[in-house]
Amino acid sequence: MSIAQLISPEQLAARQKTPGLVILDCRYALEDSDYGQRSYAQGRIEGASFADLKRDLSGPMIKGKTGRHPLPDPDALLQCFQAWGINADSDIVLYDDGPGMYAARAWWLLAWMGKREGVYLLDGGLKAWHAAGLPLSLDAPNREPGSFSGEPDMSMVLSGSRLHGRLGRPEMTLIDARAEARFRGDVEPLDPVAGHIPGAQCAACTDNLGPDGRFLPPEQLRQRFAEKLQGRPPESLVSYCGSGVTACHNLFALCLAGYPLATLYAGSWSEWINDPEHEIATGAG
C-alpha cells in the first residue's frame, strides 16, 4: 500500500468519533505566520489539534545558513507527536485550508520519523469540508498523550552540498515545486534572490490538483511525473521548493501516483542562495 493516502470529508465525518483517531490542523500562511493559530481558534474540525509550521514543523532559522523552514530537531518533533496523542498504530488525518501544502509537510515529517501507515491527507482540505456542509467546532481536543517513538530516516534528505556535487549529472531528476513565475525568476516575493537551481524542471505543486482543489487521479499524476523523469528511474528524483514545504506536496503526489518516496532537498531555494558558490539559473530552464 502507498504511504500516501487521501480521505474525503464525508469519510472523515463518518470516522470522526473513532477512538484514537488523531486530527491535525496544519493551516498556515507564509505572509502571516499567526494566521493558522488565529484560524484554529475561530473554528476547526472537531477533535483537531493545531500543528504550527513555524513552531512545530520546522526548526529555528539561522540567517545566512539555513533555509526559511529547516527541519525540526527530531526530539522536539517527537514531543509534538506525543503531545498530539500519536501512537505507533494511530490513524492520523492532516488538513489545511485546501491545497494540502502544509498538511503534506506534516505527512513527510511523520514518514521521516518512521510513521508511514495510517496517515491521510484530507482531500481538498477545509475548503472541501465546508463545501460538504460539515461543521467546525470550538471545543478543545481531549486526548491522552501518545507514545510514538521513532528516528529520522536521513536517506530521505539531500543536503545542499551533496546536491551541488550532483548538478549536471544526467541520472538526477530535480523538480521545483514553486510556481512558474518564481521558477523563471520573474518574481520573488519571499527570498532575496530570484531564479532556480540549474538543471531543475518546474513542477508547480498546484498542478497536482484539479479545478476543485482535490488531487488529480493517480494515473494523471503518474503521467505528470513520467514527463519529468523522461525515462529515468523514480529513485533519481529530488524535490525542492522555496523552503522545503511545498516540495513535500510533490513527494506526496508522487507516492499517490504509485512511485516510491523520493528525496527532499530540505533547505531548498532559500538555503541554496546562502552560498555564493552555488550557481543560479533564470528563465524557463
ChimeraX attribute file (.defattr): number of C-alpha atoms within 10 A of each C-alpha:
attribute: neighborCount
match mode: 1-to-1
recipient: residues
	/A:1	8
	/A:2	15
	/A:3	20
	/A:4	25
	/A:5	19
	/A:6	18
	/A:7	17
	/A:8	18
	/A:9	22
	/A:10	14
	/A:11	11
	/A:12	18
	/A:13	15
	/A:14	10
	/A:15	11
	/A:16	18
	/A:17	11
	/A:18	10
	/A:19	10
	/A:20	17
	/A:21	21
	/A:22	23
	/A:23	28
	/A:24	22
	/A:25	27
	/A:26	28
	/A:27	28
	/A:28	24
	/A:29	12
	/A:30	11
	/A:31	9
	/A:32	8
	/A:33	15
	/A:34	14
	/A:35	15
	/A:36	22
	/A:37	16
	/A:38	12
	/A:39	14
	/A:40	21
	/A:41	14
	/A:42	11
	/A:43	14
	/A:44	20
	/A:45	23
	/A:46	17
	/A:47	21
	/A:48	26
	/A:49	22
	/A:50	19
	/A:51	27
	/A:52	21
	/A:53	23
	/A:54	18
	/A:55	13
	/A:56	20
	/A:57	22
	/A:58	22
	/A:59	20
	/A:60	15
	/A:61	16
	/A:62	12
	/A:63	10
	/A:64	13
	/A:65	15
	/A:66	22
	/A:67	25
	/A:68	25
	/A:69	24
	/A:70	23
	/A:71	22
	/A:72	19
	/A:73	14
	/A:74	16
	/A:75	13
	/A:76	13
	/A:77	20
	/A:78	22
	/A:79	18
	/A:80	17
	/A:81	21
	/A:82	16
	/A:83	16
	/A:84	23
	/A:85	22
	/A:86	26
	/A:87	19
	/A:88	15
	/A:89	13
	/A:90	18
	/A:91	18
	/A:92	21
	/A:93	23
	/A:94	28
	/A:95	30
	/A:96	24
	/A:97	22
	/A:98	21
	/A:99	24
	/A:100	31
	/A:101	25
	/A:102	27
	/A:103	31
	/A:104	27
	/A:105	24
	/A:106	27
	/A:107	28
	/A:108	26
	/A:109	22
	/A:110	20
	/A:111	20
	/A:112	19
	/A:113	18
	/A:114	16
	/A:115	24
	/A:116	17
	/A:117	18
	/A:118	15
	/A:119	24
	/A:120	23
	/A:121	25
	/A:122	27
	/A:123	24
	/A:124	26
	/A:125	26
	/A:126	23
	/A:127	18
	/A:128	20
	/A:129	23
	/A:130	13
	/A:131	10
	/A:132	12
	/A:133	10
	/A:134	13
	/A:135	12
	/A:136	16
	/A:137	15
	/A:138	14
	/A:139	13
	/A:140	12
	/A:141	16
	/A:142	11
	/A:143	16
	/A:144	12
	/A:145	15
	/A:146	19
	/A:147	17
	/A:148	19
	/A:149	16
	/A:150	16
	/A:151	12
	/A:152	16
	/A:153	12
	/A:154	11
	/A:155	10
	/A:156	16
	/A:157	18
	/A:158	18
	/A:159	15
	/A:160	19
	/A:161	11
	/A:162	10
	/A:163	16
	/A:164	15
	/A:165	9
	/A:166	12
	/A:167	17
	/A:168	13
	/A:169	9
	/A:170	10
	/A:171	14
	/A:172	20
	/A:173	22
	/A:174	24
	/A:175	26
	/A:176	26
	/A:177	26
	/A:178	22
	/A:179	16
	/A:180	17
	/A:181	16
	/A:182	23
	/A:183	29
	/A:184	19
	/A:185	17
	/A:186	12
	/A:187	15
	/A:188	15
	/A:189	9
	/A:190	14
	/A:191	16
	/A:192	9
	/A:193	16
	/A:194	21
	/A:195	22
	/A:196	30
	/A:197	25
	/A:198	16
	/A:199	17
	/A:200	22
	/A:201	20
	/A:202	22
	/A:203	24
	/A:204	21
	/A:205	23
	/A:206	20
	/A:207	16
	/A:208	23
	/A:209	18
	/A:210	12
	/A:211	9
	/A:212	11
	/A:213	18
	/A:214	21
	/A:215	21
	/A:216	18
	/A:217	14
	/A:218	17
	/A:219	11
	/A:220	13
	/A:221	22
	/A:222	18
	/A:223	12
	/A:224	17
	/A:225	20
	/A:226	16
	/A:227	10
	/A:228	18
	/A:229	20
	/A:230	10
	/A:231	8
	/A:232	15
	/A:233	13
	/A:234	20
	/A:235	15
	/A:236	14
	/A:237	22
	/A:238	24
	/A:239	27
	/A:240	29
	/A:241	31
	/A:242	26
	/A:243	24
	/A:244	26
	/A:245	29
	/A:246	26
	/A:247	30
	/A:248	30
	/A:249	26
	/A:250	30
	/A:251	28
	/A:252	27
	/A:253	26
	/A:254	25
	/A:255	20
	/A:256	24
	/A:257	21
	/A:258	16
	/A:259	20
	/A:260	17
	/A:261	21
	/A:262	20
	/A:263	22
	/A:264	26
	/A:265	24
	/A:266	28
	/A:267	26
	/A:268	28
	/A:269	27
	/A:270	24
	/A:271	26
	/A:272	28
	/A:273	24
	/A:274	16
	/A:275	12
	/A:276	8
	/A:277	9
	/A:278	13
	/A:279	13
	/A:280	17
	/A:281	16
	/A:282	15
	/A:283	13
	/A:284	14
	/A:285	14
